[in-house]
Amino acid sequence: MYEDADDPYLWLEESDSPAVVRWVTGRNAETLAAFAGEGFVRAKDAIREVLDSKDRIPYPGWRGDGLYYNFWQDAAHPRGLWRRTTLEQYRRDEPAWDVLLDVDALSAAEKENWVWGGATVLEPGYDRCLVNLSRGGADAMAVREFDLRGRAFVEGGFTLPEAKSDVDWIDADHIYVATDFGSGTLTTSGYPRVVKRWRRGTPLSEAELVYEGQVDDIAVSAGHDPTPGHERDFVGRTLDFYRSELYLRRPTGDLVKIDVPDDAGCDIHRDWLLILLRSPWTVGGVTHPAGVLLAAPFGAYLDGRRDVSVLFQPDDRTSLGSYMWTRNHLLIATMADVRTHLHLLTPSASGWRRQPLSGAGELDDAWIVDTDPDNDDSYLIASAGFLRPETLGLGTVGGRVEVLKRAPAFFDPDGMQVRQYFVASADGTRVPYFVVGGSATAPTLLTGYGGFEISQTPYYDGVMGRGWLARGGTYAVANIRGGGEFGPAWHQAALRDKRIKAFEDFAAVAADLVTRGITTPAQLGIEGASNGGLLMGVMLTRYPTLFGAVVATVPLLDMRRYTKLLAGASWTAEYGDPDDEADWAYLRKYSPYHNVRPDRSYPPVLFVTSTRDDRVHPGHARKMTALLRAQGHDVFYYENVEGGHSAAADNEQAAILSALTLEYLWRELHGVASPAPHD
């Protein structure tokens, strides 16, 4: 086990030194030489057709002006177009789009590899926006003011250099800005700890201080609520990944703390305060469990009254997935055994009325895409399943849902089925998972995540369909602890020193796939990204006999140094602090980088990452690859130079990475892969 002092591969944490560039270039060449053959080319072309298809649903977003905004990438526009249209046009098979910003043209003109990062539109007025652009897809963004009428950046407008900034409009001449203001203004996680009010036409150095957090916070921010009749300002302080504080900022600049548990989610809409609990809370003489959604009149709550209404109460199999306001109603999505149900909640003088909203079918997923809460009770609703392409509809509370778009099928589902199974984990906990494919024993790709209360729900994946299912493979998704499938308790069951539970769950699913005859260990491949990449690293080192091949994408692997790399310090609430001896005692037991052994046999593994990932450092994957190579294990590596944490900046890069992953797994699970090079 390596400690910092005797880690021979620390040099691979350097971002782009000549030695690192040579090492990365060499590994990439080896991997492409081994796997970028005819099968790879066919898979890449098929995947690129899916990603570039003009028949994909152009998912819209509403900004309050009645228009449908969309960001679109295809073969002709790899960097993408930000555009908008009317509802009348959007209903058509081929809408007439008003292109606001062509990112490809901008990149060419400025000789930069710009990647779209979204935009914040000024409300009301809708004539200006703050555009976010990153170099190569990193989390750090440059911010520029853009004129939506003139289709041009505003000369002398609000502009910020590349940083992990947070901005919001106050009015046409003022914005809130949290950014890197210089020495001492960032947290240890690399995010802003200072937020200011910036007036148009003045230098950033003269911006008025609004709030200053602590260096050990994750970040601070401020925002303006432009809702007519409810205009107000808020300041947020993120203490760790699950604890935060929210303040109402008075016109005088004074801050009034909204008195809710610091680990609760908090949302204010018009006259209502919503509180989503992550831990039990006693209020008004009643103790509410974790996972409950509460509502209270906002003004009365600020005045000290604690009259709350229960909008959602979880049970052992049911959790709250999401919620979204219309002007007068609340739409919520709940999950029962990872199956989505949609509900409409309406406040009245006598309490809250609840009724079902037409939603998902069996083993499908449905979600609210957007609402326009300042103006009306319309909503955009989408649904899909593993074998059913997406459908997008436009609904209005009290009215019917109009189907606006249907996505094409990218593979033939004939002979395929979706099944859901449950398996007992090592401690007896019942863990669900989905299986997609035929009924015969086949090469199987199993994926999972198990962290940060993120749920893995059914979805239609044309890339997986064409690149895996259509070739005769089976696909499986594990709903392990650490995720949000059954609410906060499901997440907290695998938090910090209990992380081993997530790993045991995934191993139990893998074993059950074999027990049921769905696959064999030699034909079982696994893939996961980010925290899911950590999961893959643990499976590799802890359960090597269960799998035939492993792929870990943008993975977290060195749990000794993760807090010292990029945004890693922000995740101590999830994993623990390796600088604390008690925490390191359990982290060390599973840290993949510290559990590689030269005398053990491991399944072949492919690590995929990005040079521009400024969230999970590429050094994790680099060092793990170097260590495995030095010990003579079967390992391949590929590092995309762009892409940020997504590892791909455009559809061509995404197609290459998907094709490489699927071709690697297909060949390994059929026993035809090339032997990996070793040091």
C-alpha positions as CSV (number, residue, x, y, z in Angstrom):
1,M,0.0,0.0,0.0
2,Y,1.4,3.4,-1.1
3,E,1.4,6.5,1.1
4,D,2.2,9.9,-0.4
5,A,5.9,9.7,0.5
6,D,6.6,6.5,-1.4
7,D,4.0,6.7,-4.2
8,P,6.2,6.3,-7.3
9,Y,3.4,7.7,-9.6
10,L,2.7,11.1,-8.0
11,W,4.2,12.7,-11.2
12,L,1.2,11.5,-13.1
13,E,-0.9,14.0,-11.2
14,E,0.8,16.8,-13.1
15,S,-1.8,18.1,-15.6
16,D,0.1,18.3,-18.8
17,S,3.9,18.1,-18.2
18,P,5.9,16.8,-21.2
19,A,6.5,13.5,-19.3
20,V,2.8,13.1,-18.7
21,V,1.9,14.0,-22.2
22,R,4.3,11.3,-23.5
23,W,2.9,8.8,-21.1
24,V,-0.7,9.5,-22.1
25,T,0.1,9.5,-25.8
26,G,1.7,6.2,-25.5
27,R,-1.1,4.6,-23.6
28,N,-3.7,6.0,-26.0
29,A,-1.8,4.6,-29.0
30,E,-1.6,1.2,-27.5
31,T,-5.3,1.1,-26.7
32,L,-6.4,2.3,-30.2
33,A,-4.0,-0.1,-31.9
34,A,-5.5,-3.0,-29.9
35,F,-9.2,-2.2,-30.3
36,A,-9.8,0.4,-33.0
37,G,-10.3,-2.2,-35.8
38,E,-13.3,-2.9,-38.0
39,G,-15.7,-3.7,-35.2
40,F,-14.8,-0.4,-33.5
41,V,-15.4,1.6,-36.7
42,R,-18.7,-0.1,-37.3
43,A,-19.8,0.6,-33.7
44,K,-18.6,4.2,-33.8
45,D,-20.5,4.9,-37.0
46,A,-23.7,3.3,-35.6
47,I,-23.4,5.2,-32.4
48,R,-22.7,8.5,-34.2
49,E,-25.9,8.0,-36.2
50,V,-27.8,7.9,-32.9
51,L,-26.1,10.9,-31.5
52,D,-26.4,13.0,-34.7
53,S,-30.0,11.8,-35.6
54,K,-32.1,14.8,-36.7
55,D,-35.1,12.8,-35.4
56,R,-34.0,13.0,-31.8
57,I,-36.3,15.0,-29.5
58,P,-34.9,18.6,-29.3
59,Y,-35.7,18.9,-25.6
60,P,-36.7,22.5,-24.8
61,G,-36.4,24.7,-21.8
62,W,-38.8,27.6,-20.9
63,R,-37.4,31.0,-19.9
64,G,-40.7,32.8,-19.2
65,D,-41.1,34.5,-22.5
66,G,-43.2,31.8,-24.1
67,L,-40.4,30.5,-26.4
68,Y,-38.9,27.1,-26.6
69,Y,-35.1,27.2,-26.1
70,N,-32.9,24.3,-27.2
71,F,-29.2,23.4,-27.4
72,W,-28.5,21.1,-30.4
73,Q,-25.5,19.2,-31.6
74,D,-25.2,17.1,-34.8
75,A,-22.7,16.2,-37.5
76,A,-22.9,19.7,-39.1
77,H,-22.7,21.4,-35.7
78,P,-20.5,19.3,-33.4
79,R,-20.0,22.1,-30.8
80,G,-23.7,23.0,-31.1
81,L,-26.3,25.7,-31.7
82,W,-28.2,27.5,-29.0
83,R,-31.6,28.3,-30.6
84,R,-35.2,29.0,-29.9
85,T,-38.6,28.8,-31.6
86,T,-42.3,29.3,-31.0
87,L,-44.8,26.6,-29.8
88,E,-46.5,26.7,-33.2
89,Q,-43.2,26.0,-34.9
90,Y,-42.1,23.4,-32.3
91,R,-45.2,21.3,-33.1
92,R,-43.9,20.8,-36.6
93,D,-41.7,17.9,-37.7
94,E,-39.1,20.5,-38.9
95,P,-39.4,23.7,-36.8
96,A,-38.0,26.9,-38.0
97,W,-35.3,27.7,-35.4
98,D,-34.0,31.1,-34.5
99,V,-30.2,30.5,-34.0
100,L,-29.0,32.7,-31.1
101,L,-25.4,31.4,-30.9
102,D,-23.4,29.1,-33.1
103,V,-20.7,27.6,-30.9
104,D,-18.8,26.1,-33.8
105,A,-18.5,29.5,-35.5
106,L,-17.5,31.2,-32.3
107,S,-14.8,28.6,-31.7
108,A,-13.4,29.0,-35.2
109,A,-13.5,32.8,-35.0
110,E,-11.7,32.9,-31.6
111,K,-9.5,29.8,-32.2
112,E,-10.8,28.2,-29.0
113,N,-12.3,24.8,-28.2
114,W,-15.4,26.3,-26.6
115,V,-18.0,24.0,-25.1
116,W,-21.5,25.2,-24.2
117,G,-22.2,25.6,-20.5
118,G,-25.7,27.1,-20.5
119,A,-27.2,30.6,-20.2
120,T,-29.0,32.6,-17.6
121,V,-31.7,34.9,-19.2
122,L,-32.7,38.2,-17.7
123,E,-36.2,38.3,-16.3
124,P,-38.3,40.3,-17.1
125,G,-37.2,41.8,-20.4
126,Y,-35.7,38.6,-21.9
127,D,-33.3,40.6,-24.0
128,R,-30.0,39.8,-22.3
129,C,-28.4,36.6,-20.9
130,L,-25.2,35.5,-19.3
131,V,-23.6,32.8,-21.4
132,N,-21.3,30.1,-19.9
133,L,-18.5,28.7,-22.1
134,S,-15.7,26.3,-21.1
135,R,-12.5,25.3,-22.8
136,G,-12.7,21.6,-23.6
137,G,-15.7,20.9,-21.4
138,A,-14.2,21.7,-18.0
139,D,-16.3,22.8,-15.0
140,A,-14.5,26.2,-15.0
141,M,-16.4,28.6,-17.3
142,A,-15.9,31.9,-18.9
143,V,-19.0,34.1,-18.5
144,R,-20.1,36.7,-21.1
145,E,-23.1,38.9,-21.5
146,F,-25.1,38.3,-24.7
147,D,-27.7,40.4,-26.5
148,L,-30.6,38.1,-27.5
149,R,-32.0,40.6,-29.9
150,G,-28.8,41.5,-31.6
151,R,-27.4,37.9,-31.5
152,A,-24.1,39.2,-30.3
153,F,-22.0,39.5,-27.2
154,V,-22.4,42.9,-25.4
155,E,-19.3,45.1,-25.8
156,G,-18.3,46.3,-22.4
157,G,-20.9,44.0,-20.8
158,F,-20.6,41.7,-17.8
159,T,-17.6,39.4,-18.5
160,L,-15.7,37.0,-16.3
161,P,-12.6,35.0,-17.1
162,E,-12.5,31.2,-16.8
163,A,-13.4,30.1,-13.2
164,K,-15.9,28.0,-11.3
165,S,-18.2,31.0,-11.1
166,D,-21.9,31.4,-10.1
167,V,-23.8,34.3,-11.5
168,D,-27.4,35.6,-11.5
169,W,-29.3,38.6,-12.7
170,I,-30.6,41.1,-10.2
171,D,-31.8,43.6,-12.8
172,A,-30.6,44.9,-16.2
173,D,-27.7,46.7,-14.6
174,H,-26.7,44.5,-11.6
175,I,-25.7,40.9,-11.2
176,Y,-24.7,38.7,-8.3
177,V,-21.3,37.1,-8.9
178,A,-19.4,34.5,-6.9
179,T,-16.0,33.8,-8.6
180,D,-12.3,33.8,-8.1
181,F,-11.6,37.3,-6.9
182,G,-8.0,36.6,-6.2
183,S,-5.9,35.2,-3.4
184,G,-8.0,33.8,-0.5
185,T,-11.4,34.0,-2.2
186,L,-11.8,30.3,-3.0
187,T,-12.6,27.4,-0.7
188,T,-10.4,24.3,-0.3
189,S,-12.8,22.6,-2.8
190,G,-11.9,25.2,-5.4
191,Y,-15.2,27.0,-5.5
192,P,-16.0,30.7,-4.6
193,R,-16.3,31.6,-0.9
194,V,-17.1,35.3,-1.7
195,V,-20.2,36.6,-3.4
196,K,-20.6,40.3,-4.5
197,R,-23.1,42.6,-6.2
198,W,-21.7,44.0,-9.4
199,R,-23.0,47.1,-11.1
200,R,-22.8,47.6,-14.9
201,G,-20.0,49.8,-16.1
202,T,-17.8,49.4,-13.0
203,P,-14.7,47.2,-12.6
204,L,-15.2,43.9,-10.8
205,S,-12.8,45.1,-8.1
206,E,-15.4,47.7,-7.0
207,A,-18.2,45.1,-6.7
208,E,-20.1,45.3,-3.3
209,L,-19.5,42.5,-0.9
210,V,-22.6,40.6,-0.1
211,Y,-21.4,37.6,1.8
212,E,-18.2,35.8,2.7
213,G,-18.1,32.1,3.7
214,Q,-15.4,30.1,5.4
215,V,-12.5,28.5,3.6
216,D,-13.7,25.0,4.6
217,D,-17.2,25.6,3.1
218,I,-17.8,24.1,-0.3
219,A,-19.1,27.4,-1.9
220,V,-21.3,30.4,-1.5
221,S,-23.8,32.0,-4.0
222,A,-26.6,34.5,-4.3
223,G,-29.6,34.8,-6.4
224,H,-32.6,36.9,-7.3
225,D,-36.2,35.7,-7.5
226,P,-37.9,37.8,-10.2
227,T,-41.4,36.4,-9.7
228,P,-43.8,39.4,-10.1
229,G,-45.1,40.4,-6.7
230,H,-42.6,38.2,-4.9
231,E,-39.3,39.8,-5.9
232,R,-36.6,38.9,-3.3
233,D,-33.0,37.9,-3.0
234,F,-31.3,35.0,-1.3
235,V,-27.8,34.0,-0.2
236,G,-26.7,30.4,0.0
237,R,-23.8,28.9,1.9
238,T,-22.9,25.2,1.2
239,L,-21.3,23.8,4.3
240,D,-20.6,20.3,2.8
241,F,-22.2,18.2,0.2
242,Y,-25.4,17.6,2.3
243,R,-25.5,20.6,4.6
244,S,-26.3,24.2,3.7
245,E,-27.7,27.5,4.9
246,L,-30.1,29.8,3.1
247,Y,-30.7,33.4,3.9
248,L,-33.2,36.0,2.8
249,R,-31.4,39.1,1.9
250,R,-33.4,42.2,2.8
251,P,-33.2,45.4,0.7
252,T,-31.0,46.9,3.4
253,G,-28.5,44.1,2.8
254,D,-29.3,42.4,6.1
255,L,-29.5,38.5,6.0
256,V,-32.3,36.6,7.7
257,K,-31.5,32.9,8.1
258,I,-34.3,30.5,7.0
259,D,-34.5,28.3,10.1
260,V,-34.6,24.8,8.7
261,P,-32.3,21.8,9.3
262,D,-29.0,22.4,7.6
263,D,-29.2,19.0,5.9
264,A,-32.7,19.7,4.5
265,G,-33.5,20.8,1.0
266,C,-35.2,24.2,0.9
267,D,-37.3,25.8,-1.9
268,I,-39.4,29.0,-1.9
269,H,-42.1,29.6,-4.5
270,R,-44.4,32.6,-4.2
271,D,-46.1,32.2,-0.8
272,W,-44.8,28.7,0.0
273,L,-41.7,27.2,1.6
274,L,-40.9,23.6,0.9
275,I,-38.7,21.5,3.2
276,L,-37.3,18.1,2.1
277,L,-35.8,16.3,5.1
278,R,-32.7,14.1,5.0
279,S,-32.9,13.3,8.7
280,P,-35.7,13.2,11.3
281,W,-36.9,16.6,12.5
282,T,-39.3,17.6,15.3
283,V,-41.3,20.7,14.5
284,G,-44.7,21.8,16.0
285,G,-44.5,18.9,18.4
286,V,-44.4,16.3,15.6
287,T,-41.3,14.3,14.6
288,H,-41.1,13.8,10.8
289,P,-38.9,11.1,9.4
290,A,-36.2,11.5,6.7
291,G,-37.6,11.7,3.2
292,V,-40.7,13.7,4.1
293,L,-41.6,16.8,2.0
294,L,-43.2,19.5,4.1
295,A,-44.8,22.8,3.2
296,A,-45.4,26.0,5.1
297,P,-46.6,29.6,4.3
298,F,-43.3,31.4,3.8
299,G,-44.2,34.7,5.5
300,A,-45.7,33.0,8.5
301,Y,-42.7,30.7,8.8
302,L,-40.3,33.7,8.8
303,D,-42.4,35.3,11.6
304,G,-41.9,32.2,13.7
305,R,-45.0,30.1,13.1
306,R,-44.3,26.4,12.5
307,D,-47.5,25.2,10.9
308,V,-46.3,22.7,8.4
309,S,-48.2,20.3,6.0
310,V,-47.0,16.9,5.0
311,L,-47.0,16.7,1.2
312,F,-45.2,13.4,0.9
313,Q,-44.5,10.6,3.4
314,P,-42.1,7.8,2.4
315,D,-42.2,4.2,3.4
316,D,-39.7,1.3,3.1
317,R,-40.3,1.0,-0.7
318,T,-41.3,4.5,-1.7
319,S,-39.4,7.7,-2.0
320,L,-39.7,11.2,-3.5
321,G,-37.9,11.5,-6.8
322,S,-38.4,15.1,-7.7
323,Y,-40.8,18.0,-7.6
324,M,-41.5,21.1,-9.7
325,W,-43.9,24.1,-9.4
326,T,-46.3,25.5,-11.9
327,R,-47.8,28.8,-11.0
328,N,-50.5,27.4,-8.7
329,H,-49.7,23.7,-8.3
330,L,-46.9,21.4,-7.3
331,L,-46.0,18.4,-9.5
332,I,-44.1,15.6,-7.7
333,A,-42.6,12.3,-8.9
334,T,-42.4,9.4,-6.5
335,M,-40.7,6.1,-6.9
336,A,-42.1,2.7,-5.6
337,D,-39.5,0.0,-6.2
338,V,-37.8,2.3,-8.7
339,R,-41.1,2.7,-10.7
340,T,-42.2,6.3,-11.2
341,H,-45.6,7.7,-10.3
342,L,-46.6,11.4,-10.9
343,H,-48.9,13.4,-8.7
344,L,-50.5,16.8,-8.7
345,L,-50.8,18.7,-5.4
346,T,-52.9,21.8,-5.1
347,P,-52.9,24.1,-2.0
348,S,-56.3,25.5,-0.8
349,A,-57.8,27.0,2.3
350,S,-58.7,23.6,3.6
351,G,-55.3,22.0,2.9
352,W,-53.5,20.3,0.1
353,R,-55.4,18.2,-2.4
354,R,-53.6,15.3,-4.1
355,Q,-54.4,13.5,-7.3
356,P,-52.6,11.4,-9.9
357,L,-51.0,12.8,-13.0
358,S,-50.9,10.6,-16.0
359,G,-47.4,9.2,-16.1
360,A,-45.2,6.2,-16.7
361,G,-46.1,2.6,-17.7
362,E,-44.8,-0.5,-16.1
363,L,-41.0,-0.6,-15.8
364,D,-40.8,2.9,-17.5
365,D,-39.8,6.3,-16.2
366,A,-41.6,9.6,-16.5
367,W,-40.4,13.1,-15.6
368,I,-41.4,16.7,-15.7
369,V,-39.1,18.4,-18.2
370,D,-40.0,22.0,-17.4
371,T,-42.7,24.4,-16.1
372,D,-43.4,28.1,-16.4
373,P,-44.1,28.9,-12.7
374,D,-44.3,32.7,-13.2
375,N,-46.9,32.6,-15.8
376,D,-49.2,29.6,-16.0
377,D,-49.9,25.9,-15.1
378,S,-48.5,24.3,-18.2
379,Y,-45.8,21.6,-18.0
380,L,-43.6,19.6,-20.3
381,I,-43.7,15.9,-19.5
382,A,-41.6,13.1,-20.9
383,S,-41.5,9.3,-20.5
384,A,-39.4,6.5,-21.7
385,G,-38.4,2.9,-20.9
386,F,-35.5,0.6,-21.6
387,L,-37.2,-0.6,-24.8
388,R,-39.5,2.4,-25.4
389,P,-38.2,5.6,-26.9
390,E,-39.0,8.9,-25.4
391,T,-42.2,10.8,-25.8
392,L,-42.5,14.5,-25.0
393,G,-45.9,16.0,-24.2
394,L,-47.3,19.4,-23.3
395,G,-49.9,19.5,-20.5
396,T,-51.9,22.0,-18.6
397,V,-53.3,21.3,-15.1
398,G,-56.9,20.3,-15.6
399,G,-56.5,19.7,-19.3
400,R,-55.2,17.0,-21.6
401,V,-51.6,16.2,-22.5
402,E,-50.7,16.9,-26.2
403,V,-47.9,14.8,-27.6
404,L,-45.4,17.1,-29.1
405,K,-42.6,14.8,-30.1
406,R,-41.8,11.0,-30.3
407,A,-38.2,9.9,-30.5
408,P,-37.3,7.2,-33.1
409,A,-36.4,3.7,-32.2
410,F,-32.6,3.2,-32.7
411,F,-32.7,-0.6,-32.4
412,D,-35.2,-3.5,-32.9
413,P,-36.5,-4.7,-29.5
414,D,-38.0,-7.8,-30.9
415,G,-37.2,-10.8,-28.7
416,M,-36.1,-8.5,-25.9
417,Q,-37.7,-8.0,-22.5
418,V,-37.3,-5.9,-19.3
419,R,-37.2,-7.8,-16.1
420,Q,-36.8,-6.6,-12.5
421,Y,-35.3,-8.8,-9.9
422,F,-34.4,-8.5,-6.2
423,V,-31.5,-10.1,-4.5
424,A,-30.4,-10.3,-0.8
425,S,-27.1,-8.5,-0.1
426,A,-24.6,-9.7,2.4
427,D,-26.5,-8.3,5.3
428,G,-29.9,-9.5,4.0
429,T,-31.0,-6.1,2.5
430,R,-33.3,-6.6,-0.6
431,V,-31.6,-4.9,-3.6
432,P,-33.4,-4.4,-6.9
433,Y,-31.9,-4.5,-10.4
434,F,-33.1,-4.4,-14.0
435,V,-32.2,-6.7,-16.8
436,V,-32.7,-5.9,-20.5
437,G,-32.3,-8.3,-23.3
438,G,-33.2,-11.8,-24.5
439,S,-33.8,-14.9,-22.3
440,A,-30.6,-16.9,-23.3
441,T,-27.3,-16.8,-21.4
442,A,-25.3,-14.0,-23.0
443,P,-22.5,-11.5,-22.5
444,T,-23.8,-9.1,-20.0
445,L,-22.9,-5.5,-19.2
446,L,-23.8,-4.5,-15.6
447,T,-23.6,-0.9,-14.5
448,G,-24.3,0.9,-11.2
449,Y,-23.5,4.1,-9.3
450,G,-24.4,3.9,-5.6
451,G,-23.6,7.4,-4.3
452,F,-24.7,11.0,-3.6
453,E,-28.4,10.0,-3.4
454,I,-28.5,9.7,-7.2
455,S,-31.1,7.1,-8.5
456,Q,-30.7,4.8,-11.6
457,T,-34.1,4.8,-13.2
458,P,-35.2,3.1,-16.5
459,Y,-34.3,5.0,-19.6
460,Y,-34.0,4.6,-23.4
461,D,-30.4,4.4,-24.6
462,G,-30.0,4.2,-28.3
463,V,-26.3,3.9,-28.0
464,M,-26.5,0.9,-25.6
465,G,-29.2,-0.5,-27.8
466,R,-27.2,-0.4,-31.0
467,G,-23.8,-1.0,-29.6
468,W,-24.7,-3.9,-27.2
469,L,-28.3,-5.2,-27.1
470,A,-28.6,-5.4,-30.9
471,R,-25.4,-7.5,-31.0
472,G,-27.0,-10.1,-28.6
473,G,-25.8,-8.7,-25.4
474,T,-27.7,-8.3,-22.1
475,Y,-27.7,-5.0,-20.1
476,A,-28.3,-4.8,-16.4
477,V,-28.7,-1.8,-14.0
478,A,-28.1,-2.3,-10.3
479,N,-30.0,0.0,-7.8
480,I,-27.5,-0.3,-5.0
481,R,-27.4,1.5,-1.7
482,G,-25.8,4.9,-1.7
483,G,-28.3,6.0,-4.4
484,G,-31.6,7.7,-3.9
485,E,-34.0,4.9,-5.1
486,F,-35.5,4.5,-1.6
487,G,-34.9,8.0,-0.2
488,P,-32.3,9.4,2.2
489,A,-32.1,6.1,4.3
490,W,-31.0,4.2,1.2
491,H,-28.2,6.7,0.6
492,Q,-27.1,7.0,4.2
493,A,-26.9,3.2,4.5
494,A,-23.7,3.4,2.4
495,L,-22.3,6.7,3.6
496,R,-18.7,7.1,4.8
497,D,-17.7,4.1,6.9
498,K,-20.7,2.2,5.6
499,R,-19.6,2.4,2.0
500,I,-18.8,-1.3,1.9
501,K,-22.6,-1.9,1.8
502,A,-22.8,-0.4,-1.7
503,F,-20.0,-2.7,-2.9
504,E,-21.6,-5.7,-1.3
505,D,-24.9,-4.9,-3.0
506,F,-23.2,-4.7,-6.4
507,A,-21.4,-8.0,-5.9
508,A,-24.6,-9.6,-4.9
509,V,-26.3,-8.4,-8.1
510,A,-23.4,-9.8,-10.1
511,A,-23.6,-13.2,-8.4
512,D,-27.3,-13.3,-8.9
513,L,-27.0,-12.7,-12.6
514,V,-25.0,-15.9,-12.8
515,T,-27.2,-17.8,-10.4
516,R,-30.2,-17.0,-12.6
517,G,-28.4,-18.2,-15.7
518,I,-28.5,-14.8,-17.3
519,T,-24.7,-14.8,-17.8
520,T,-21.5,-16.4,-16.5
521,P,-18.5,-14.8,-14.7
522,A,-16.4,-14.9,-17.8
523,Q,-19.2,-13.2,-19.8
524,L,-20.0,-10.5,-17.2
525,G,-18.5,-7.1,-17.8
526,I,-19.1,-4.0,-15.7
527,E,-18.8,-0.3,-16.3
528,G,-19.3,2.8,-14.2
529,A,-18.3,6.5,-14.2
530,S,-17.1,9.0,-11.6
531,N,-18.3,7.5,-8.2
532,G,-19.4,4.6,-10.4
533,G,-15.7,4.4,-11.5
534,L,-14.7,4.1,-7.8
535,L,-17.3,1.2,-7.6
536,M,-15.6,-0.4,-10.6
537,G,-12.1,-0.1,-9.0
538,V,-13.4,-1.7,-5.8
539,M,-15.0,-4.6,-7.8
540,L,-11.7,-5.1,-9.6
541,T,-9.6,-5.3,-6.5
542,R,-12.1,-6.8,-4.1
543,Y,-14.2,-9.2,-6.2
544,P,-12.0,-10.1,-9.2
545,T,-13.4,-13.6,-9.7
546,L,-16.9,-12.3,-10.3
547,F,-16.2,-10.5,-13.6
548,G,-14.7,-11.1,-17.1
549,A,-13.8,-7.4,-17.8
550,V,-14.1,-4.0,-16.2
551,V,-14.3,-0.4,-17.5
552,A,-13.9,2.6,-15.2
553,T,-14.6,6.0,-16.7
554,V,-13.4,9.3,-15.0
555,P,-12.9,7.2,-11.9
556,L,-12.1,8.1,-8.3
557,L,-9.4,5.6,-7.2
558,D,-6.9,7.0,-4.8
559,M,-8.9,7.6,-1.6
560,R,-5.7,8.7,0.2
561,R,-5.2,11.8,-2.0
562,Y,-8.7,12.5,-3.4
563,T,-9.3,15.5,-1.2
564,K,-6.1,17.1,-2.5
565,L,-7.1,16.8,-6.1
566,L,-9.4,19.4,-7.7
567,A,-12.9,19.3,-6.3
568,G,-12.2,16.3,-4.1
569,A,-12.4,18.2,-0.8
570,S,-16.1,18.8,-1.4
571,W,-16.9,15.0,-1.1
572,T,-15.7,14.3,2.5
573,A,-19.3,14.2,3.7
574,E,-19.8,11.3,1.3
575,Y,-16.6,9.3,1.8
576,G,-14.8,10.6,4.8
577,D,-11.6,12.6,5.3
578,P,-8.4,10.5,4.7
579,D,-6.4,13.0,6.8
580,D,-8.5,11.8,9.8
581,E,-6.9,8.6,11.1
582,A,-10.3,7.0,11.9
583,D,-11.6,7.8,8.4
584,W,-8.5,6.6,6.7
585,A,-8.7,3.3,8.6
586,Y,-11.9,2.3,6.6
587,L,-11.0,4.2,3.4
588,R,-7.7,2.3,3.2
589,K,-9.5,-1.0,3.3
590,Y,-11.2,-0.4,-0.1
591,S,-9.2,2.4,-1.8
592,P,-8.5,0.7,-5.2
593,Y,-5.1,2.2,-5.6
594,H,-4.0,0.9,-2.2
595,N,-5.3,-2.6,-2.7
596,V,-3.6,-3.7,-5.9
597,R,-1.5,-6.8,-5.4
598,P,1.1,-8.3,-7.7
599,D,0.3,-11.8,-6.7
600,R,-3.5,-11.6,-7.4
601,S,-5.3,-12.3,-10.7
602,Y,-7.6,-9.5,-11.9
603,P,-10.0,-9.4,-14.8
604,P,-8.8,-7.1,-17.7
605,V,-9.6,-3.5,-17.2
606,L,-9.9,-0.3,-19.3
607,F,-9.6,3.1,-17.7
608,V,-11.1,6.1,-19.6
609,T,-10.7,9.7,-18.5
610,S,-10.2,13.3,-19.8
611,T,-7.3,15.7,-19.6
612,R,-9.8,18.5,-19.1
613,D,-11.7,16.9,-16.2
614,D,-11.4,19.5,-13.5
615,R,-13.7,17.6,-11.1
616,V,-12.2,14.1,-10.7
617,H,-8.5,14.4,-11.5
618,P,-7.2,12.2,-14.4
619,G,-4.3,11.3,-12.1
620,H,-6.6,8.7,-10.4
621,A,-6.9,6.7,-13.6
622,R,-3.3,7.4,-14.7
623,K,-1.7,6.2,-11.5
624,M,-3.9,3.1,-11.2
625,T,-3.0,2.2,-14.8
626,A,0.7,2.6,-14.2
627,L,0.6,0.6,-11.0
628,L,-1.3,-2.3,-12.6
629,R,1.0,-2.2,-15.6
630,A,4.1,-2.4,-13.4
631,Q,2.7,-5.4,-11.7
632,G,2.1,-7.2,-15.0
633,H,-1.7,-7.0,-14.9
634,D,-4.0,-6.7,-18.0
635,V,-4.8,-3.0,-18.3
636,F,-5.6,-0.6,-21.1
637,Y,-6.0,3.2,-20.8
638,Y,-7.5,6.0,-22.9
639,E,-7.5,9.7,-22.1
640,N,-9.5,12.2,-24.2
641,V,-7.9,15.6,-24.3
642,E,-11.2,17.3,-24.0
643,G,-14.6,16.6,-22.4
644,G,-14.3,17.6,-18.8
645,H,-16.1,15.2,-16.4
646,S,-18.2,13.9,-19.2
647,A,-15.0,12.8,-21.0
648,A,-16.3,14.0,-24.3
649,A,-16.9,17.5,-25.7
650,D,-18.9,16.6,-28.9
651,N,-20.7,13.8,-30.5
652,E,-17.6,12.4,-32.4
653,Q,-15.7,12.2,-29.1
654,A,-18.7,10.6,-27.4
655,A,-19.1,8.1,-30.1
656,I,-15.4,7.2,-29.9
657,L,-15.5,6.6,-26.2
658,S,-18.8,4.6,-26.3
659,A,-17.5,2.5,-29.2
660,L,-14.2,1.9,-27.5
661,T,-15.9,0.8,-24.3
662,L,-18.4,-1.5,-25.9
663,E,-15.9,-3.0,-28.4
664,Y,-13.4,-3.6,-25.6
665,L,-16.0,-5.4,-23.4
666,W,-17.5,-7.4,-26.3
667,R,-14.1,-8.7,-27.3
668,E,-12.9,-9.4,-23.8
669,L,-16.2,-11.2,-22.9
670,H,-15.8,-13.4,-26.0
671,G,-12.1,-14.1,-25.2
672,V,-10.7,-12.4,-28.3
673,A,-9.0,-9.3,-26.9
674,S,-5.4,-8.4,-27.5
675,P,-3.1,-8.9,-24.5
676,A,-2.5,-5.6,-22.7
677,P,1.0,-4.1,-22.8
678,H,3.0,-4.1,-19.6
679,D,5.9,-2.2,-18.3
